[in-house]
Amino acid sequence: MKKAFSILSLILPLFLTACGSDEFKGRYTDQEGLKSYEFLPDGELRIVSDKNETFGRYEYESNDKKITLMSEQNTPSGTVTVNADGSLQLDATTLTRSVDTAMLANSTWIGNEGQYTFTLTFTPTEKGLETYSELVTYYDDDMTYVYQTDDSITKLSGNQLFLDNTVYSVSDVSDTSLKLSIGNQSMVIHKHPKDTRIEFRDGYSNVDDE
């Protein structure tokens, strides 16, 4: 039986929200992808580095595109600038938009790259963000495909997404798409309504039906 490409179990836009405003909100990471800054409703700031988590406060001035950080629990204080490209500037540190749980929850993400179609469907539960992944691997020589599925729990850390113990890098995040990478392989996946189904390529048959 053909050995299918291992599931590229690969996972979002983070505008800022402050003091009751929904104009901006989200999660950003530093250049190394090790520390994340998440701007939560009601002016709360959550900073995660490795296994350390601290909280602070912030205020967003939409006219000036400035965010003022207020120190709590050793969190940084000062002013953050919202750059024209959507990134944030905190002193010499540039923070780029990253994935968050809210943008993944109750949605399906689908990508196509070469001989592969890959989907991730996310469902919030008491256990965490349960994830149902599907991978279709196409073979042109005999016009067949292998269909694989998996269940896991998604966790986020810095610019990385964990599907159980498998780690993927996340980049190029927008409201409706993001790039997932593992090793030298990458795939852009696009957001769809939850439980959107894969459209199998015409003319190919499932190897399990033969």
C-alpha positions in Angstrom: 0.0 0.0 0.0 1.3 3.5 -0.8 2.8 5.4 2.0 0.9 8.7 2.1 2.7 12.0 2.8 2.5 12.5 6.6 -0.3 14.8 7.6 0.9 18.3 7.3 -1.0 18.9 10.5 -0.4 22.4 10.3 -2.8 26.9 12.4 -4.7 33.9 13.4 -5.2 38.2 12.8 -4.7 40.2 15.4 -5.9 43.6 15.6 -5.8 45.3 19.0 -8.8 45.9 21.3 -8.7 48.4 24.1 -11.2 49.9 26.5 -14.3 48.6 24.9 -13.2 49.3 21.3 -13.4 46.5 18.7 -11.3 48.4 16.2 -8.2 46.4 17.1 -7.4 43.2 18.9 -5.2 40.2 18.6 -1.9 38.4 19.2 1.5 39.4 18.0 5.0 37.7 18.3 8.5 39.0 18.3 11.1 38.4 15.6 12.3 35.2 17.2 8.8 33.9 17.5 9.4 33.1 21.2 7.3 35.8 22.9 3.7 36.7 22.2 1.7 39.8 23.1 -2.0 39.3 23.1 -4.2 42.4 23.3 -7.5 41.3 25.0 -10.8 43.1 25.5 -11.2 45.8 28.2 -7.6 46.9 27.8 -5.9 43.8 29.2 -2.5 42.7 27.9 -1.3 39.1 28.1 2.4 38.3 27.5 3.7 34.8 27.2 7.4 33.8 27.0 8.3 30.1 27.3 6.2 28.9 30.2 5.9 32.3 31.9 2.8 34.4 31.6 2.3 37.9 32.8 -0.6 40.5 32.5 -0.7 44.2 32.1 -2.9 47.0 30.8 -3.0 49.0 27.6 -4.8 51.9 26.0 -5.2 52.3 22.2 -5.4 55.7 20.5 -6.9 55.0 17.0 -6.2 58.6 15.7 -2.5 58.4 16.5 -2.1 54.7 15.9 -0.4 54.4 19.3 -0.8 51.9 22.1 0.2 52.9 25.6 1.4 50.0 27.8 1.0 50.3 31.6 3.4 48.2 33.7 2.0 45.4 35.9 3.8 42.2 37.0 7.1 43.2 35.3 5.4 43.7 31.9 7.0 46.3 29.6 5.8 49.9 29.8 6.0 52.6 27.1 4.4 53.3 23.7 3.8 50.9 20.8 3.4 52.2 17.3 1.0 50.5 14.8 3.0 50.4 11.6 1.4 50.9 8.1 1.9 47.2 7.3 0.0 46.1 10.4 3.0 45.2 12.5 3.8 46.8 15.9 6.9 48.6 16.9 7.9 48.3 20.6 11.2 50.2 21.0 13.7 48.2 18.8 11.4 45.1 18.6 9.0 44.6 15.7 5.9 42.5 16.5 4.2 40.7 13.7 0.6 39.4 13.6 0.2 35.8 14.6 -2.6 33.3 15.1 -4.9 33.3 18.0 -7.6 30.9 19.3 -10.5 33.2 18.5 -9.7 33.2 14.7 -9.5 29.4 14.6 -12.5 28.5 16.7 -15.5 27.0 14.9 -14.0 27.2 11.4 -12.4 25.0 8.8 -9.1 25.9 7.0 -8.3 24.3 3.6 -5.1 24.4 1.6 -3.9 22.9 -1.7 -0.3 22.4 -2.6 1.0 20.2 -5.4 -0.3 16.7 -4.8 -1.8 17.5 -1.4 -5.1 18.9 -0.1 -5.1 19.6 3.7 -7.9 20.7 6.0 -8.1 21.6 9.7 -11.4 22.0 11.6 -11.3 23.6 15.0 -13.9 23.2 17.8 -13.5 24.8 21.3 -14.2 22.2 24.1 -13.4 21.9 27.8 -10.3 19.9 26.8 -9.0 22.8 24.6 -9.2 23.5 20.8 -10.0 20.1 19.4 -8.8 19.7 15.8 -9.9 17.4 13.1 -7.4 17.2 10.3 -7.7 15.6 6.8 -5.0 15.0 4.2 -5.5 13.8 0.7 -2.5 12.7 -1.3 -2.9 12.3 -5.0 -1.0 9.9 -7.3 -1.0 10.8 -11.0 0.5 7.5 -12.2 -2.6 5.5 -11.5 -5.1 8.3 -10.8 -5.7 7.3 -7.1 -5.6 9.1 -3.8 -5.0 8.3 -0.1 -7.3 9.9 2.4 -6.0 10.3 6.0 -7.7 11.8 9.1 -6.5 12.6 12.6 -7.8 14.1 15.9 -5.7 16.3 18.1 -5.6 19.3 20.5 -4.2 22.6 19.1 -2.0 24.8 21.3 -0.2 28.0 20.4 3.2 29.2 21.6 4.9 32.2 20.0 4.7 31.8 16.3 4.3 28.0 16.6 1.2 25.8 16.4 1.2 22.5 18.2 -1.0 19.6 17.1 -0.4 17.4 20.1 3.4 16.9 19.9 3.9 18.0 16.3 5.1 21.6 15.9 4.4 23.9 12.9 5.5 27.5 12.2 2.9 30.0 11.4 3.5 33.1 9.2 1.9 35.5 6.7 -1.3 35.7 8.8 -4.3 37.6 7.6 -8.0 37.5 8.4 -8.7 34.7 6.0 -5.4 32.9 5.4 -2.1 31.9 6.9 1.0 29.9 6.0 1.9 26.7 7.9 5.4 25.3 7.7 7.2 22.2 8.9 10.8 21.6 7.8 11.2 22.7 4.2 7.5 22.2 3.4 4.8 24.9 3.6 1.2 25.4 2.7 -1.1 28.4 2.7 -4.5 27.5 4.1 -7.7 29.6 3.8 -10.6 30.1 6.2 -14.0 28.6 5.4 -17.2 28.0 7.3 -16.9 25.2 9.8 -17.3 21.6 8.3 -16.7 22.7 4.8 -15.9 19.5 2.9 -12.9 18.6 0.7 -13.6 18.7 -3.0 -11.8 15.6 -4.4 -10.2 16.0 -7.8 -12.1 14.6 -10.8 -10.9 11.4 -12.2 -9.1 10.1 -9.1 -10.4 7.1 -7.0 -9.7 6.2 -3.4 -7.2 3.4 -3.0 -9.4 1.9 -0.3 -12.1 1.4 -2.9 -9.9 -0.7 -5.2 
